[in-house]
Structure formats: structure tokens, C-alpha cells
Amino acid sequence: MPLAAILARFPHQARLFGVTLIELLLSLTIVGILAIVAVASYGFLREKQDIIQATTDIQTIEGLLERDFTTHNRYPDSLAEIPGAAALRDPWGNPYQYLNIATVKGKGKVRKDHNLVPLNTDYDLYSMGKDGRSVSPLTAKASRDDIVRANNGGFVGLASDY
């Protein structure tokens, strides 16, 4: 039996065979909103994963520095003196920053908190964060996304959380 004959026999059901343009647009809108939410969530999770990776790397380098200290009774002048430490890069592709405070003349390059008090007394170790920029005080905008070691290793994390 042809479709036209079926539709003529049941005229009230003829509307059930198709999708209206409004229904199609509504479905596409819902799928688009779900895609935007999924992409935003993935970006947030990826950023959090990068921060965790940088924190773990800093703790690993810290362990290498402490082992070297017990061997030589001093901290090295640079990460290049520690096998494997100089080659490490943060999740954003930048080298980790290290400063032996005992060898610094003046305190200009030493990392400082919001009260301009040095974060550490032994050495500074940090990642410049996502933007790849950093300045000495943590309150500066360029330093808010840095991953820092503070309180002589008592804190390792995002500078804005310190």
C-alpha cells in the first residue's frame, strides 16, 4: 500500500512521521551547550593536572637537592650540578627556577611573600607557571600562577594559595 494511501486513511497521524525545523534546532542547541560545558571542564581539569605535575616535580628536585646537601654539606649553585634536575621542564615547557640563597648578594632576587618576607632561608625553587613570567614578590600579577616552594619545603603549591 503506498504511503499516500496510508496518510489519507489516517490524517491525524500524518504529523508523526517528520521532525520540525524547531525540534531540530532545539536538539542542535542542546548538543552545542553540552559540548561547550565539556570543553570548559576539560580545560579546568587539564590546568589542575599541570599544577599537580609541577608540584610533584618541585618535590622531586627538592629531594635531589637535599641528597646533594648531605653529600657535599652545601647546596649547589645551579640545578646543572644535580644529575637530571637541569633537564626537567615544567608542564608549560619552561625550566624550573633555582636560587641558592647563601650565594646571593643582597636579597633582591629572593622570592618574597605579601609582607615582603623571604619565602625560604635555604634556597628558592619554583616554576614560572602558565604565563612563563615571574617577579620576586608573590603579590605581583606575573607571580600569581607560579608554583612555589615556601617555608623551606613546608609548602609547595600555587603562589596564589600561599
C-alpha positions in Angstrom: 0.0 0.0 0.0 1.5 3.4 -1.0 2.4 5.9 1.7 -0.1 8.5 0.4 -2.9 6.0 0.8 -1.9 5.3 4.4 -1.7 9.1 5.2 -5.1 9.6 3.6 -6.6 6.9 5.7 -5.1 8.3 9.0 -4.8 12.1 8.5 -4.4 12.8 12.3 -1.2 10.7 12.3 0.5 12.3 9.3 2.3 14.8 11.5 4.1 12.0 13.4 6.4 10.9 10.5 8.7 14.0 10.4 10.8 16.3 12.5 10.1 20.0 12.5 12.8 22.6 12.0 12.3 23.9 15.5 12.8 20.5 17.0 16.0 20.1 15.0 17.3 23.5 16.1 16.5 22.8 19.7 18.4 19.5 19.6 21.4 21.1 18.0 21.3 23.9 20.6 21.3 21.4 23.5 24.2 19.4 21.9 26.2 22.7 21.4 25.7 23.7 25.1 26.8 20.3 26.3 29.9 20.5 24.1 30.8 23.9 25.5 30.4 22.7 29.1 32.5 19.6 28.3 35.4 21.6 26.7 35.4 24.1 29.6 35.5 21.2 32.2 38.4 19.6 30.3 40.4 22.8 30.3 39.9 23.2 34.0 41.0 19.6 34.7 44.0 20.0 32.4 45.1 23.1 34.3 44.7 21.4 37.6 46.7 18.4 36.3 49.6 20.7 35.2 49.7 22.3 38.7 49.9 18.9 40.3 52.7 17.8 37.9 54.7 21.0 38.7 54.2 20.4 42.4 55.4 16.8 42.1 58.4 17.9 40.0 59.4 20.5 42.6 59.2 18.0 45.4 61.4 15.6 43.3 64.0 18.3 42.7 63.9 19.2 46.4 64.7 15.6 47.3 67.6 15.6 44.9 68.9 18.9 46.4 68.6 17.5 49.9 70.5 14.4 48.9 73.3 16.5 47.4 73.4 18.6 50.5 74.0 15.6 52.7 76.9 14.6 50.4 78.6 17.9 50.0 77.4 19.8 53.0 76.2 22.7 50.8 73.5 23.4 48.2 74.6 23.6 44.6 74.9 26.9 42.8 72.6 25.7 40.0 70.4 22.8 39.0 73.0 21.9 36.4 75.2 20.4 39.2 72.4 17.9 40.0 72.2 15.0 37.5 68.8 15.0 35.8 67.5 18.1 37.5 68.5 20.7 34.9 66.8 18.7 32.1 63.4 18.8 33.9 60.8 21.2 32.4 57.6 22.3 34.0 54.3 21.3 32.2 54.4 24.6 30.3 57.8 23.8 28.8 59.9 26.2 31.0 62.9 25.2 33.1 62.4 25.2 36.9 64.0 28.2 38.6 66.5 27.7 41.4 68.4 30.2 43.6 70.9 29.2 46.3 70.2 32.0 48.9 73.6 31.5 50.6 75.4 32.6 47.4 73.1 35.7 46.7 74.5 39.1 47.4 71.6 41.1 48.7 68.0 39.8 48.9 66.7 41.4 45.6 66.2 38.1 43.7 64.9 36.1 46.7 61.2 35.2 46.4 59.0 37.2 49.0 55.5 36.8 50.3 52.9 39.5 50.6 54.7 41.0 53.6 57.9 41.1 51.6 59.5 38.4 53.8 61.6 35.8 52.1 59.8 32.5 51.4 62.8 30.4 52.3 66.1 30.6 54.1 67.9 27.9 52.2 67.0 28.1 48.5 64.2 29.2 46.2 62.8 26.6 43.8 59.8 27.4 41.6 58.0 27.1 38.3 57.1 30.4 36.5 53.6 28.9 35.8 51.4 29.0 32.8 52.3 32.5 31.7 56.1 31.9 31.9 56.7 35.1 33.8 57.6 35.8 37.4 58.9 38.5 39.7 60.1 38.4 43.3 57.0 39.2 45.4 54.2 36.7 45.1 51.7 39.5 45.2 52.7 40.7 41.7 50.3 39.6 38.9 53.0 37.8 37.0 53.7 35.6 40.0 50.2 34.6 41.0 50.3 31.5 38.8 53.7 30.4 39.9 54.2 27.0 41.6 56.5 27.8 44.6 58.3 26.1 47.4 58.0 28.1 50.6 58.7 27.7 54.3 61.9 25.7 53.5 59.7 23.0 51.9 56.8 23.2 54.3 54.6 24.4 51.4 54.7 23.5 47.7 51.9 24.8 45.5 50.3 27.6 43.7 51.6 31.0 44.8 48.0 32.4 45.0 47.3 29.8 47.6 50.2 30.7 49.8 
